[in-house]
Amino acid sequence: MKAKADSPEISWYCVRRNGVPRCKGWVSGVTLNELRRHVAARPDEVVEVCLAKEFRTVKAEQFNQVFVNRVRGVVGMEVSLNGMVGRFSPTQMIAANLRYKRAMERFLAAQGVMGGVLPAKGTVRAFSTDQFLLSEGNSDRVIKLFRGSTIVDELPPAEQGHAAGLVDGIGRWLVGNQSSDGRIPYKYWPSRGTESPADNAIRNFLASWSLARLARLRRSADLGEAARRNLRFNLSRYFGHIGNGRGVIVEDRGAKLGASAVAGLAILESSDGHEFRDELSLLAKGINSLVDAEHGFRTFFFPRTRDGENWNFYSGEALLFWAEAMRLGIPEAPTLGQCVKTFEICRARHYRKRNPAFVPWHTQACASLFAQTGRREFADFAFEINDWLLPMQQWDGLPADLRGRFYDPARPEFGPPHAASTGAYVEGISEAAALARAVGDHFRASTYELAINRGLRSLRQLQFRDARDAYYVSKRRRVMGALRTEVYDNAIRIDSAAHALLASIKSL
């Protein structure tokens, strides 16, 4: 687009080469057309720009109501104290993954004020901006940004552009970030250009599972080998014996039912399950040992003090593993009667205390059990819980980049919006849509298909799609194709990619 010849009072600029800032600051009275020349940007550099406007004072008691996550990257913050002014542009905060409170703390610390609380004589103002990216080489090429990115449009349900783009990008990211030993980083901070020391076995095995499923979709020997190498690495790192012929997935804080179930599902998906046959057998026996007549499944092998935690997740993961083990006929698989009894226990417990985390995993288990038995109770329960979930998908009244995510602001105890959550919910809804088509419920199928389309649009919005999304990233190979946690949080986590990939494959 062409730059307008307006004259803003003040503009933020940051000149970047390969994502790294060379110079930055605030200027007054310089139009957008003049800015690139004014800051002496070179042909191989981009310029991040925010034109500030609509300044308004924020009282101390209003701070937490005004400066919320939902406006981070859209609304800037100005802090004044003792004649010193700190001004934080929205794109600056996105690029640094900087929260408002942390920005305040930094400003105050520079003024010798500790504790992060602005003294009464200080002032805070919020301001809006128009955001642009001045591309390399040509000062006339101006890209309009919103929250430091470009907006992804909704596609008609019949089109598969979002799913295809997600699959292609995530697949490249998983393989491109895999080490020779098979490891794929669990969490990465684009702003710092470093990996996080955090770790989580369940989420790592989700990557093994999703990569194996992608290999089947593409019928690719190379992807199949990458999936096996990753699964081999994860099993060598986490698999352990606990006696009585049982195997588990062990982490620093214990051994979780969910980790064993997802590891088992990854093995079942592997194109060379014979290599991991012993581990599969031992994991299945371990899962079988946690069956519980009151809760369906206990959730921790150890420590016992944590038993019961994450039941909504782990019970569904375990029931899905059981259903798939039965479908594939492995020796340790439960009987249909055992599956039905455990399903009924889990259903009754869900009715007593509903939680959206329960929905996607149990929907997938119901879909597998319905496919094997044709029993309508499995399909009907999947419809019931997905119908209950759908109102939590946000659309009307939100900024364009937030539409399609799942979050219930009236029930914050259900958890914050997150790429991994949206991906998991779309996985489940995709299975529910297939069930609706199978039983001839076309109205429900179309309702679910709209939710899937909107969810995939949300995930695509979170993906590092091209240089416009990664203009502030110095190590772009580490991020391209991956998903940010939220539009205002650029941290990358492997389960965000894995759930989005599995959801997209289901859609395709």
ROTORKOL-763227 format. One record per residue (C-alpha): x, y, z; residue in three letters; residue number from 1. Coordinates in Angstrom, 2 decimals, always signed. Last residue first. Layout:
<rs>
- X_Y_Z_ALA_NUM $
...
</rs>
This chain:
<rs>
- -7.90_-32.50_+5.40_LEU_508 $
- -9.76_-31.50_+8.54_SER_507 $
- -8.32_-34.40_+10.52_LYS_506 $
- -4.86_-33.40_+9.31_ILE_505 $
- -5.48_-29.85_+10.47_SER_504 $
- -6.49_-30.97_+13.96_ALA_503 $
- -3.43_-33.23_+14.29_LEU_502 $
- -1.16_-30.40_+13.12_LEU_501 $
- -2.75_-27.85_+15.44_ALA_500 $
- -2.43_-30.26_+18.37_HIS_499 $
- +1.24_-30.92_+17.57_ALA_498 $
- +2.21_-27.29_+16.97_ALA_497 $
- +0.66_-26.01_+20.20_SER_496 $
- +2.09_-29.10_+21.92_ASP_495 $
- +5.62_-28.08_+20.91_ILE_494 $
- +5.52_-24.67_+22.54_ARG_493 $
- +6.50_-21.36_+20.96_ILE_492 $
- +6.48_-18.12_+22.99_ALA_491 $
- +5.10_-15.20_+20.95_ASN_490 $
- +2.58_-13.99_+23.52_ASP_489 $
- +0.18_-11.23_+22.38_TYR_488 $
- -1.36_-13.19_+19.48_VAL_487 $
- -1.34_-16.26_+21.71_GLU_486 $
- +0.99_-19.21_+22.31_THR_485 $
- +2.77_-18.56_+19.01_ARG_484 $
- +2.64_-21.33_+16.47_LEU_483 $
- +5.50_-22.82_+14.45_ALA_482 $
- +5.77_-22.65_+10.65_GLY_481 $
- +8.84_-20.39_+10.72_MET_480 $
- +10.25_-20.25_+14.25_VAL_479 $
- +13.74_-21.74_+14.48_ARG_478 $
- +14.61_-20.94_+10.87_ARG_477 $
- +13.86_-17.31_+11.69_ARG_476 $
- +16.75_-16.83_+14.07_LYS_475 $
- +16.76_-13.03_+14.46_SER_474 $
- +13.01_-12.61_+14.93_VAL_473 $
- +11.60_-9.04_+14.83_TYR_472 $
- +10.25_-9.24_+11.25_TYR_471 $
- +8.80_-12.67_+12.01_ALA_470 $
- +5.13_-12.17_+11.15_ASP_469 $
- +5.93_-10.14_+8.03_ARG_468 $
- +8.71_-12.60_+7.11_ALA_467 $
- +6.18_-15.38_+6.54_ASP_466 $
- +3.67_-17.66_+8.25_ARG_465 $
- +4.70_-17.68_+11.90_PHE_464 $
- +1.45_-19.32_+12.98_GLN_463 $
- -0.91_-17.69_+15.47_LEU_462 $
- -3.30_-16.43_+12.79_GLN_461 $
- -3.30_-19.93_+11.28_ARG_460 $
- -4.47_-21.27_+14.62_LEU_459 $
- -7.35_-18.76_+14.74_SER_458 $
- -8.34_-19.57_+11.16_ARG_457 $
- -8.26_-23.26_+12.05_LEU_456 $
- -10.68_-22.56_+14.89_GLY_455 $
- -13.02_-20.59_+12.61_ARG_454 $
- -13.09_-23.37_+10.04_ASN_453 $
- -13.62_-25.99_+12.74_ILE_452 $
- -16.48_-24.00_+14.29_ALA_451 $
- -18.15_-23.69_+10.87_LEU_450 $
- -17.69_-27.42_+10.31_GLU_449 $
- -19.30_-28.15_+13.68_TYR_448 $
- -22.45_-26.28_+12.72_THR_447 $
- -22.46_-27.98_+9.32_SER_446 $
- -22.25_-31.42_+10.96_ALA_445 $
- -25.03_-30.51_+13.41_ARG_444 $
- -27.33_-29.60_+10.56_PHE_443 $
- -26.32_-32.69_+8.57_HIS_442 $
- -27.12_-35.27_+11.25_ASP_441 $
- -26.88_-38.26_+8.92_GLY_440 $
- -25.35_-40.67_+11.43_VAL_439 $
- -21.94_-40.73_+9.74_ALA_438 $
- -22.03_-37.01_+9.00_ARG_437 $
- -22.55_-36.25_+12.68_ALA_436 $
- -19.73_-38.65_+13.63_LEU_435 $
- -17.36_-36.90_+11.21_ALA_434 $
- -18.33_-33.55_+12.72_ALA_433 $
- -17.70_-34.91_+16.23_ALA_432 $
- -14.24_-36.07_+15.15_GLU_431 $
- -13.49_-32.58_+13.82_SER_430 $
- -14.90_-31.09_+17.04_ILE_429 $
- -12.37_-33.10_+19.04_GLY_428 $
- -9.37_-32.02_+17.02_GLU_427 $
- -10.68_-28.42_+16.97_VAL_426 $
- -10.75_-28.49_+20.77_TYR_425 $
- -7.16_-29.75_+20.92_ALA_424 $
- -5.92_-27.06_+18.56_GLY_423 $
- -7.73_-24.31_+20.45_THR_422 $
- -6.24_-25.55_+23.72_SER_421 $
- -2.71_-25.77_+22.28_ALA_420 $
- -2.96_-22.23_+20.88_ALA_419 $
- -3.96_-20.85_+24.28_HIS_418 $
- -6.85_-18.91_+25.76_PRO_417 $
- -6.67_-18.93_+29.57_PRO_416 $
- -8.01_-21.74_+31.75_GLY_415 $
- -11.37_-23.22_+32.73_PHE_414 $
- -11.03_-21.37_+36.05_GLU_413 $
- -11.60_-18.18_+34.07_PRO_412 $
- -15.31_-19.06_+33.80_ARG_411 $
- -17.10_-15.88_+32.72_ALA_410 $
- -14.23_-15.07_+30.37_PRO_409 $
- -14.91_-18.37_+28.53_ASP_408 $
- -12.12_-18.99_+26.04_TYR_407 $
- -11.78_-20.90_+22.79_PHE_406 $
- -10.15_-19.12_+19.83_ARG_405 $
- -12.01_-18.39_+16.62_GLY_404 $
- -11.65_-14.62_+16.59_ARG_403 $
- -8.64_-13.13_+18.34_LEU_402 $
- -6.97_-11.60_+15.25_ASP_401 $
- -10.11_-9.77_+14.17_ALA_400 $
- -10.57_-7.91_+17.44_PRO_399 $
- -13.53_-9.41_+19.30_LEU_398 $
- -17.21_-8.44_+19.31_GLY_397 $
- -18.44_-11.60_+17.59_ASP_396 $
- -16.12_-14.63_+17.50_TRP_395 $
- -15.21_-16.57_+20.62_GLN_394 $
- -15.53_-20.34_+20.93_GLN_393 $
- -16.90_-21.02_+24.40_MET_392 $
- -20.42_-21.40_+22.96_PRO_391 $
- -19.17_-24.58_+21.21_LEU_390 $
- -18.30_-26.58_+24.34_LEU_389 $
- -21.83_-27.66_+25.35_TRP_388 $
- -22.60_-28.78_+21.79_ASP_387 $
- -19.30_-30.65_+21.90_ASN_386 $
- -20.29_-32.46_+25.10_ILE_385 $
- -23.70_-33.51_+23.82_GLU_384 $
- -22.54_-34.52_+20.36_PHE_383 $
- -19.83_-36.79_+21.77_ALA_382 $
- -22.40_-38.28_+24.16_PHE_381 $
- -24.75_-39.02_+21.27_ASP_380 $
- -21.99_-40.63_+19.21_ALA_379 $
- -20.98_-43.00_+22.00_PHE_378 $
- -24.58_-43.80_+22.94_GLU_377 $
- -25.30_-44.71_+19.31_ARG_376 $
- -23.44_-48.00_+19.43_ARG_375 $
- -22.00_-48.61_+15.95_GLY_374 $
- -19.42_-50.91_+17.57_THR_373 $
- -15.97_-50.24_+16.10_GLN_372 $
- -16.61_-46.81_+14.60_ALA_371 $
- -18.56_-45.83_+17.71_PHE_370 $
- -15.64_-46.81_+19.95_LEU_369 $
- -13.17_-44.76_+17.89_SER_368 $
- -15.48_-41.73_+17.80_ALA_367 $
- -16.15_-42.02_+21.54_CYS_366 $
- -12.41_-42.03_+22.28_ALA_365 $
- -11.94_-38.95_+20.08_GLN_364 $
- -14.79_-37.18_+21.89_THR_363 $
- -13.29_-38.21_+25.23_HIS_362 $
- -10.03_-36.49_+24.32_TRP_361 $
- -11.65_-33.33_+22.99_PRO_360 $
- -14.26_-32.79_+25.75_VAL_359 $
- -12.65_-33.31_+29.14_PHE_358 $
- -10.64_-30.08_+29.00_ALA_357 $
- -13.97_-28.25_+28.66_PRO_356 $
- -14.87_-29.03_+32.29_ASN_355 $
- -18.15_-30.29_+33.74_ARG_354 $
- -18.44_-31.31_+37.36_LYS_353 $
- -21.09_-33.91_+38.18_ARG_352 $
- -21.90_-34.61_+34.55_TYR_351 $
- -18.23_-35.30_+33.90_HIS_350 $
- -18.22_-37.91_+36.68_ARG_349 $
- -21.14_-39.73_+35.09_ALA_348 $
- -19.47_-39.77_+31.68_ARG_347 $
- -16.21_-41.03_+33.16_CYS_346 $
- -17.98_-43.91_+34.90_ILE_345 $
- -19.95_-44.77_+31.75_GLU_344 $
- -16.78_-44.78_+29.62_PHE_343 $
- -15.09_-47.05_+32.15_THR_342 $
- -17.92_-49.59_+31.91_LYS_341 $
- -18.03_-49.38_+28.12_VAL_340 $
- -14.28_-49.86_+27.74_CYS_339 $
- -14.29_-52.85_+30.13_GLN_338 $
- -17.16_-54.45_+28.23_GLY_337 $
- -15.38_-53.89_+24.92_LEU_336 $
- -12.50_-55.90_+26.30_THR_335 $
- -9.22_-54.26_+27.20_PRO_334 $
- -6.15_-54.34_+24.94_ALA_333 $
- -3.04_-56.11_+26.23_GLU_332 $
- -2.78_-58.46_+23.24_PRO_331 $
- -2.96_-55.65_+20.65_ILE_330 $
- -6.04_-55.88_+18.45_GLY_329 $
- -5.74_-52.68_+16.47_LEU_328 $
- -9.26_-51.55_+17.36_ARG_327 $
- -8.81_-52.63_+20.98_MET_326 $
- -5.57_-50.67_+21.27_ALA_325 $
- -7.34_-47.71_+19.67_GLU_324 $
- -10.17_-47.80_+22.19_ALA_323 $
- -7.80_-48.30_+25.12_TRP_322 $
- -5.58_-45.43_+23.98_PHE_321 $
- -8.65_-43.21_+23.64_LEU_320 $
- -9.77_-44.19_+27.15_LEU_319 $
- -6.30_-43.31_+28.50_ALA_318 $
- -6.21_-39.92_+26.81_GLU_317 $
- -9.74_-39.24_+28.03_GLY_316 $
- -8.92_-40.13_+31.63_SER_315 $
- -5.73_-38.06_+31.45_TYR_314 $
- -7.23_-34.75_+30.43_PHE_313 $
- -10.24_-34.40_+32.72_ASN_312 $
- -8.37_-36.17_+35.53_TRP_311 $
- -5.64_-33.54_+35.60_ASN_310 $
- -4.90_-34.26_+39.27_GLU_309 $
- -6.62_-37.26_+40.85_GLY_308 $
- -3.45_-38.85_+42.19_ASP_307 $
- -0.96_-36.15_+43.14_ARG_306 $
- -0.33_-37.52_+46.66_THR_305 $
- +0.24_-40.95_+45.09_ARG_304 $
- +3.57_-39.76_+43.72_PRO_303 $
- +3.49_-41.83_+41.63_PHE_302 $
- +1.42_-43.90_+39.22_PHE_301 $
- -0.74_-40.85_+38.74_PHE_300 $
- -4.18_-40.36_+37.17_THR_299 $
- -6.46_-43.02_+38.64_ARG_298 $
- -8.86_-44.16_+35.98_PHE_297 $
- -12.61_-44.66_+35.73_GLY_296 $
- -13.11_-42.59_+38.87_HIS_295 $
- -15.02_-44.95_+41.20_GLU_294 $
- -14.14_-48.41_+39.85_ALA_293 $
- -10.55_-47.43_+39.09_ASP_292 $
- -8.33_-48.59_+36.24_VAL_291 $
- -4.72_-47.62_+37.00_LEU_290 $
- -3.29_-51.10_+36.42_SER_289 $
- -4.54_-51.15_+32.82_ASN_288 $
- -2.38_-48.12_+32.06_ILE_287 $
- +0.70_-49.95_+33.33_GLY_286 $
- -0.14_-53.04_+31.32_LYS_285 $
- -0.49_-50.90_+28.21_ALA_284 $
- +2.84_-49.21_+28.91_LEU_283 $
- +4.56_-52.60_+29.28_LEU_282 $
- +3.15_-53.90_+26.02_SER_281 $
- +3.95_-50.72_+24.14_LEU_280 $
- +7.53_-50.66_+25.46_GLU_279 $
- +8.06_-54.24_+24.28_ASP_278 $
- +6.59_-53.56_+20.84_ARG_277 $
- +8.67_-50.44_+20.18_PHE_276 $
- +10.57_-51.69_+17.14_GLU_275 $
- +7.50_-53.64_+16.02_HIS_274 $
- +5.51_-50.40_+15.81_GLY_273 $
- +7.28_-49.41_+12.64_ASP_272 $
- +4.89_-47.00_+10.93_SER_271 $
- +4.24_-45.37_+14.27_SER_270 $
- +0.63_-44.53_+15.09_GLU_269 $
- +0.33_-47.26_+17.75_LEU_268 $
- +3.64_-46.07_+19.20_ILE_267 $
- +2.39_-42.48_+19.40_ALA_266 $
- -0.83_-43.70_+21.04_LEU_265 $
- +1.21_-45.53_+23.66_GLY_264 $
- +3.25_-42.40_+24.40_ALA_263 $
- -0.03_-40.51_+24.71_VAL_262 $
- -1.37_-43.07_+27.20_ALA_261 $
- +1.82_-43.30_+29.25_SER_260 $
- +2.04_-39.51_+29.53_ALA_259 $
- -1.64_-39.24_+30.45_GLY_258 $
- -1.34_-41.76_+33.30_LEU_257 $
- +1.38_-39.63_+34.84_LYS_256 $
- +4.70_-40.68_+36.40_ALA_255 $
- +6.38_-38.34_+38.86_GLY_254 $
- +7.75_-34.84_+39.29_ARG_253 $
- +11.08_-35.35_+37.58_ASP_252 $
- +9.49_-37.26_+34.72_GLU_251 $
- +8.81_-40.96_+34.17_VAL_250 $
- +6.76_-42.54_+31.38_ILE_249 $
- +5.58_-45.90_+32.64_VAL_248 $
- +6.15_-49.63_+32.16_GLY_247 $
- +4.49_-52.45_+34.01_ARG_246 $
- +5.43_-56.12_+34.24_GLY_245 $
- +4.84_-56.24_+37.98_ASN_244 $
- +7.60_-53.68_+38.51_GLY_243 $
- +7.99_-49.97_+37.90_ILE_242 $
- +9.93_-49.99_+34.60_HIS_241 $
- +10.97_-46.77_+32.82_GLY_240 $
- +10.44_-44.77_+29.62_PHE_239 $
- +11.34_-41.06_+29.67_TYR_238 $
- +14.59_-40.40_+27.80_ARG_237 $
- +14.93_-43.53_+25.67_SER_236 $
- +11.22_-43.33_+24.91_LEU_235 $
- +11.49_-39.70_+23.80_ASN_234 $
- +14.51_-40.36_+21.59_PHE_233 $
- +12.91_-43.37_+19.90_ARG_232 $
- +9.73_-41.40_+19.31_LEU_231 $
- +11.72_-38.60_+17.69_ASN_230 $
- +13.68_-41.00_+15.51_ARG_229 $
- +10.48_-42.82_+14.59_ARG_228 $
- +8.81_-39.57_+13.53_ALA_227 $
- +11.83_-38.47_+11.49_ALA_226 $
- +11.91_-41.90_+9.84_GLU_225 $
- +8.25_-41.61_+8.90_GLY_224 $
- +8.82_-38.10_+7.58_LEU_223 $
- +11.56_-39.44_+5.31_ASP_222 $
- +9.45_-42.42_+4.22_ALA_221 $
- +6.63_-40.10_+3.19_SER_220 $
- +3.14_-41.37_+2.57_ARG_219 $
- +2.05_-37.76_+3.01_ARG_218 $
- -0.89_-38.57_+5.29_LEU_217 $
- +1.00_-41.44_+6.90_ARG_216 $
- +4.04_-39.24_+7.56_ALA_215 $
- +1.72_-36.57_+9.00_LEU_214 $
- +0.33_-39.16_+11.41_ARG_213 $
- +3.85_-40.06_+12.53_ALA_212 $
- +4.66_-36.38_+13.05_LEU_211 $
- +1.50_-35.90_+15.11_SER_210 $
- +2.27_-38.86_+17.38_TRP_209 $
- +5.91_-37.97_+17.98_SER_208 $
- +4.90_-34.36_+18.65_ALA_207 $
- +2.25_-35.49_+21.13_LEU_206 $
- +5.05_-37.49_+22.78_PHE_205 $
- +6.82_-34.22_+23.56_ASN_204 $
- +3.62_-32.76_+25.00_ARG_203 $
- +3.13_-35.68_+27.34_ILE_202 $
- +6.79_-35.62_+28.41_ALA_201 $
- +6.90_-31.97_+29.51_ASN_200 $
- +10.01_-29.80_+29.67_ASP_199 $
- +11.08_-26.30_+30.67_ALA_198 $
- +14.70_-25.23_+30.05_PRO_197 $
- +13.44_-22.72_+27.46_SER_196 $
- +15.24_-22.55_+24.14_GLU_195 $
- +16.86_-19.32_+22.99_THR_194 $
- +16.43_-16.61_+20.36_GLY_193 $
- +15.44_-14.13_+23.02_ARG_192 $
- +12.37_-12.76_+21.25_SER_191 $
- +11.65_-16.13_+19.63_PRO_190 $
- +11.48_-17.99_+22.98_TRP_189 $
- +11.40_-21.74_+22.35_TYR_188 $
- +9.67_-24.60_+24.16_LYS_187 $
- +9.81_-28.39_+23.80_TYR_186 $
- +12.71_-28.55_+21.37_PRO_185 $
- +12.63_-31.58_+19.02_ILE_184 $
- +15.00_-34.46_+19.84_ARG_183 $
- +15.66_-37.14_+17.26_GLY_182 $
- +19.37_-37.77_+17.90_ASP_181 $
- +20.31_-35.74_+14.79_SER_180 $
- +18.38_-32.77_+16.17_SER_179 $
- +14.91_-31.86_+14.95_GLN_178 $
- +14.20_-28.18_+14.36_ASN_177 $
- +13.76_-28.44_+10.57_GLY_176 $
- +11.63_-31.59_+10.89_VAL_175 $
- +9.14_-30.03_+13.31_LEU_174 $
- +9.15_-26.65_+11.55_TRP_173 $
- +8.65_-28.10_+8.09_ARG_172 $
- +5.70_-30.17_+9.27_GLY_171 $
- +4.24_-27.17_+11.10_ILE_170 $
- +4.37_-25.03_+7.96_GLY_169 $
- +2.91_-27.55_+5.55_ASP_168 $
- +0.19_-28.73_+7.91_VAL_167 $
- -0.85_-25.23_+8.95_LEU_166 $
- -1.00_-23.99_+5.37_GLY_165 $
- -3.04_-27.00_+4.29_ALA_164 $
- -5.49_-26.56_+7.17_ALA_163 $
- -5.90_-22.85_+6.51_HIS_162 $
- -6.33_-23.28_+2.78_GLY_161 $
- -8.84_-26.12_+2.94_GLN_160 $
- -11.83_-24.50_+1.26_GLU_159 $
- -15.34_-25.93_+1.64_ALA_158 $
- -15.85_-24.16_+4.97_PRO_157 $
- -15.52_-20.73_+3.27_PRO_156 $
- -12.33_-19.01_+4.45_LEU_155 $
- -11.91_-16.57_+7.32_GLU_154 $
- -9.21_-14.00_+6.69_ASP_153 $
- -5.82_-13.96_+8.39_VAL_152 $
- -4.81_-10.53_+9.67_ILE_151 $
- -1.21_-9.34_+9.41_THR_150 $
- +1.13_-9.11_+12.39_SER_149 $
- +2.52_-6.68_+14.96_GLY_148 $
- -0.77_-6.26_+16.79_ARG_147 $
- -2.36_-5.21_+13.51_PHE_146 $
- +0.01_-4.43_+10.68_LEU_145 $
- -0.34_-2.49_+7.46_LYS_144 $
- +2.54_-3.22_+5.08_ILE_143 $
- +4.14_-0.25_+3.32_VAL_142 $
- +6.03_-0.55_+0.05_ARG_141 $
- +6.74_+3.02_-1.08_ASP_140 $
- +10.08_+3.11_+0.77_SER_139 $
- +11.39_+0.31_-1.43_ASN_138 $
- +14.46_-1.67_-0.37_GLY_137 $
- +13.26_-3.68_+2.59_GLU_136 $
- +9.72_-3.26_+3.76_SER_135 $
- +8.29_-0.47_+5.87_LEU_134 $
- +6.14_-2.30_+8.41_LEU_133 $
- +3.16_-0.42_+9.72_PHE_132 $
- +1.08_+0.09_+12.84_GLN_131 $
- -1.58_+2.71_+13.55_ASP_130 $
- -1.48_+3.38_+17.25_THR_129 $
- -3.57_+3.78_+20.38_SER_128 $
- -2.44_+5.37_+23.62_PHE_127 $
- -2.59_+4.67_+27.33_ALA_126 $
- -1.29_+7.21_+29.82_ARG_125 $
- +0.32_+6.79_+33.22_VAL_124 $
- +1.32_+9.50_+35.65_THR_123 $
- +3.76_+9.75_+38.54_GLY_122 $
- +3.27_+11.86_+41.69_LYS_121 $
- +1.50_+8.99_+43.44_ALA_120 $
- +4.54_+6.73_+43.13_PRO_119 $
- +4.36_+3.95_+40.49_LEU_118 $
- +4.52_+0.49_+42.04_VAL_117 $
- +7.01_-1.96_+40.48_GLY_116 $
- +8.72_-2.86_+43.75_GLY_115 $
- +11.86_-0.76_+43.31_MET_114 $
- +12.13_+2.88_+42.27_VAL_113 $
- +15.64_+3.89_+41.18_GLY_112 $
- +14.50_+5.65_+38.00_GLN_111 $
- +15.71_+2.76_+35.81_ALA_110 $
- +13.88_+0.42_+38.19_ALA_109 $
- +10.69_+2.40_+37.57_LEU_108 $
- +10.90_+1.98_+33.81_PHE_107 $
- +11.68_-1.72_+34.02_ARG_106 $
- +8.90_-2.39_+36.52_GLU_105 $
- +6.37_-0.59_+34.32_MET_104 $
- +7.40_-2.70_+31.33_ALA_103 $
- +7.05_-5.83_+33.48_ARG_102 $
- +3.56_-4.78_+34.49_LYS_101 $
- +2.62_-4.17_+30.87_TYR_100 $
- +3.93_-7.49_+29.59_ARG_99 $
- +6.86_-7.71_+27.19_LEU_98 $
- +7.22_-10.37_+24.51_ASN_97 $
- +10.09_-8.23_+23.19_ALA_96 $
- +8.68_-8.02_+19.66_ALA_95 $
- +5.10_-7.74_+20.95_ILE_94 $
- +6.04_-4.99_+23.42_MET_93 $
- +7.84_-2.98_+20.76_GLN_92 $
- +4.89_-3.48_+18.44_THR_91 $
- +2.56_-1.94_+21.06_PRO_90 $
- +4.82_+1.07_+21.73_SER_89 $
- +6.26_+1.56_+25.20_PHE_88 $
- +6.91_+5.15_+26.30_ARG_87 $
- +9.01_+5.98_+29.30_GLY_86 $
- +9.07_+9.64_+30.29_VAL_85 $
- +11.34_+11.30_+32.84_MET_84 $
- +10.38_+14.65_+34.38_GLY_83 $
- +10.16_+13.23_+37.87_ASN_82 $
- +7.92_+10.36_+36.75_LEU_81 $
- +6.03_+9.74_+33.50_SER_80 $
- +4.79_+6.40_+32.13_VAL_79 $
- +3.42_+5.92_+28.60_GLU_78 $
- +1.70_+2.68_+27.58_MET_77 $
- +0.71_+1.38_+24.14_GLY_76 $
- -2.54_-0.27_+23.12_VAL_75 $
- -2.71_-2.86_+20.32_VAL_74 $
- +0.15_-5.26_+21.12_GLY_73 $
- -1.32_-5.95_+24.52_ARG_72 $
- -5.01_-5.13_+24.29_VAL_71 $
- -6.38_-8.60_+25.21_ARG_70 $
- -3.62_-9.11_+27.74_ASN_69 $
- -5.00_-6.38_+30.00_VAL_68 $
- -3.74_-2.83_+30.52_PHE_67 $
- -7.02_-1.00_+31.10_VAL_66 $
- -8.58_-2.99_+33.96_GLN_65 $
- -5.32_-3.65_+35.78_ASN_64 $
- -4.31_+0.02_+35.59_PHE_63 $
- -7.66_+1.51_+36.59_GLN_62 $
- -6.86_+1.99_+40.29_GLU_61 $
- -3.73_+3.94_+39.37_ALA_60 $
- -5.65_+6.29_+37.08_LYS_59 $
- -5.10_+6.00_+33.33_VAL_58 $
- -4.77_+9.20_+31.33_THR_57 $
- -5.66_+9.15_+27.64_ARG_56 $
- -3.53_+9.48_+24.49_PHE_55 $
- -5.52_+9.11_+21.26_GLU_54 $
- -2.65_+8.78_+18.78_LYS_53 $
- +0.77_+7.18_+18.21_ALA_52 $
- +1.95_+6.22_+14.73_LEU_51 $
- +3.76_+2.91_+15.25_CYS_50 $
- +6.51_+1.90_+12.83_VAL_49 $
- +8.76_-1.15_+12.32_GLU_48 $
- +11.41_-0.37_+9.71_VAL_47 $
- +12.93_-3.07_+7.54_VAL_46 $
- +16.59_-3.25_+6.55_GLU_45 $
- +18.41_-4.51_+3.46_ASP_44 $
- +17.99_-1.22_+1.58_PRO_43 $
- +19.44_+0.81_+4.46_ARG_42 $
- +17.30_+2.84_+6.86_ALA_41 $
- +18.59_+6.38_+7.34_ALA_40 $
- +16.07_+7.28_+10.08_VAL_39 $
- +14.69_+10.24_+8.09_HIS_38 $
- +14.76_+8.32_+4.80_ARG_37 $
- +12.54_+5.58_+6.15_ARG_36 $
- +10.32_+8.11_+7.92_LEU_35 $
- +9.52_+10.44_+5.05_GLU_34 $
- +6.49_+8.62_+3.65_ASN_33 $
- +5.24_+7.87_+7.16_LEU_32 $
- +5.36_+11.55_+7.98_THR_31 $
- +7.86_+13.03_+10.41_VAL_30 $
- +6.59_+15.62_+12.90_GLY_29 $
- +7.95_+13.96_+16.01_SER_28 $
- +10.37_+11.06_+16.42_VAL_27 $
- +10.54_+8.21_+18.92_TRP_26 $
- +13.30_+5.63_+19.17_GLY_25 $
- +15.13_+2.79_+17.49_LYS_24 $
- +18.46_+1.88_+15.93_CYS_23 $
- +20.07_-1.31_+14.68_ARG_22 $
- +17.41_-3.70_+16.00_PRO_21 $
- +17.98_-7.38_+15.08_VAL_20 $
- +15.34_-9.13_+12.96_GLY_19 $
- +17.63_-9.78_+10.02_ASN_18 $
- +18.32_-6.02_+9.92_ARG_17 $
- +15.90_-3.94_+11.93_ARG_16 $
- +15.18_-0.22_+12.16_VAL_15 $
- +12.75_+0.47_+15.01_CYS_14 $
- +10.39_+3.43_+14.82_TYR_13 $
- +7.87_+4.93_+17.20_TRP_12 $
- +6.00_+7.95_+15.93_SER_11 $
- +4.92_+11.28_+17.45_ILE_10 $
- +2.65_+14.12_+16.44_GLU_9 $
- +1.58_+12.43_+13.23_PRO_8 $
- +1.90_+14.34_+9.98_SER_7 $
- -0.08_+12.63_+7.21_ASP_6 $
- +1.20_+12.00_+3.69_ALA_5 $
- -0.33_+8.54_+3.49_LYS_4 $
- +1.94_+5.66_+2.61_ALA_3 $
- +1.06_+3.65_-0.44_LYS_2 $
- +0.00_+0.00_+0.00_MET_1 $
</rs>
